[in-house]
Amino acid sequence: MIDRRKYDRIPERDWIGTRVKLEREVATRAGVVYPKGSTGRIVHKFKGFEIEGDPCKCCGVALRITKVNPFDLTLIEEDGQ
């Protein structure tokens, strides 16, 4: 999980593009539910994170969810970093 100190210390430009995984089920205001274990990338940091989920394998739609608590996310280490 991402701790509060790390969230506050690192500027937004360094978070953008970071791959993350949800540690609990999260729902959008529109009622879309992202299940635990869903992955995506950070696109914005303000009052939490704005996450763009990975595209759907059958239709290619990628949804965004805002104000995701950093405590609900785990960073994903990608090869080559």
C-alpha positions as CSV (number, residue, x, y, z in Angstrom):
1,M,0.0,0.0,0.0
2,I,1.0,3.6,-0.5
3,D,1.6,5.4,2.8
4,R,0.6,9.0,3.5
5,R,4.2,10.2,3.8
6,K,5.1,8.9,0.3
7,Y,1.9,10.3,-1.2
8,D,2.6,13.8,0.2
9,R,6.3,13.8,-0.5
10,I,6.2,12.8,-4.2
11,P,5.0,15.5,-6.6
12,E,2.2,14.8,-9.1
13,R,4.5,14.7,-12.2
14,D,6.3,11.7,-10.7
15,W,3.1,9.8,-10.0
16,I,1.6,10.2,-13.5
17,G,1.9,6.9,-15.5
18,T,2.7,4.8,-12.4
19,R,1.0,1.3,-12.6
20,V,-1.1,0.4,-9.6
21,K,-3.4,-2.4,-8.4
22,L,-6.5,-2.0,-6.2
23,E,-6.4,-3.6,-2.8
24,R,-10.2,-3.4,-2.3
25,E,-13.3,-3.0,-4.3
26,V,-13.9,0.6,-5.3
27,A,-17.1,2.1,-6.8
28,T,-17.5,5.3,-9.0
29,R,-20.2,7.9,-8.4
30,A,-21.9,6.4,-11.6
31,G,-22.1,3.0,-9.9
32,V,-19.3,1.3,-11.9
33,V,-17.5,-1.1,-9.5
34,Y,-13.8,-1.9,-9.9
35,P,-13.1,-5.3,-8.3
36,K,-10.2,-5.9,-6.0
37,G,-7.1,-6.7,-8.0
38,S,-7.9,-4.5,-10.9
39,T,-4.9,-2.7,-12.5
40,G,-4.4,0.6,-14.1
41,R,-2.3,3.7,-14.2
42,I,-2.3,7.0,-12.3
43,V,-3.3,10.0,-14.5
44,H,-3.8,12.7,-11.8
45,K,-3.1,13.4,-8.1
46,F,-5.6,15.7,-6.3
47,K,-7.5,14.7,-3.1
48,G,-6.4,11.1,-3.8
49,F,-5.6,9.7,-7.2
50,E,-7.4,9.6,-10.5
51,I,-6.9,6.1,-12.0
52,E,-7.5,4.9,-15.6
53,G,-8.2,1.2,-15.6
54,D,-6.7,-1.1,-18.1
55,P,-8.8,-1.4,-21.3
56,C,-11.4,-4.1,-21.4
57,K,-10.2,-7.2,-23.4
58,C,-13.3,-7.6,-25.4
59,C,-14.4,-4.0,-26.2
60,G,-11.3,-1.8,-25.4
61,V,-13.1,0.6,-23.1
62,A,-10.9,2.1,-20.3
63,L,-12.8,3.7,-17.5
64,R,-11.5,6.3,-15.0
65,I,-12.2,6.6,-11.3
66,T,-11.4,9.7,-9.2
67,K,-10.5,10.3,-5.6
68,V,-9.0,6.9,-5.0
69,N,-7.5,6.7,-1.5
70,P,-3.7,5.9,-1.8
71,F,-4.1,3.4,1.0
72,D,-6.3,1.3,-1.4
73,L,-3.5,0.9,-3.9
74,T,-0.3,-1.1,-4.4
75,L,2.4,-0.1,-6.8
76,I,3.2,-2.5,-9.5
77,E,6.8,-3.0,-10.4
78,E,7.3,-3.2,-14.1
79,D,10.2,-4.9,-15.9
80,G,13.0,-2.6,-16.8
81,Q,12.6,-0.1,-14.0
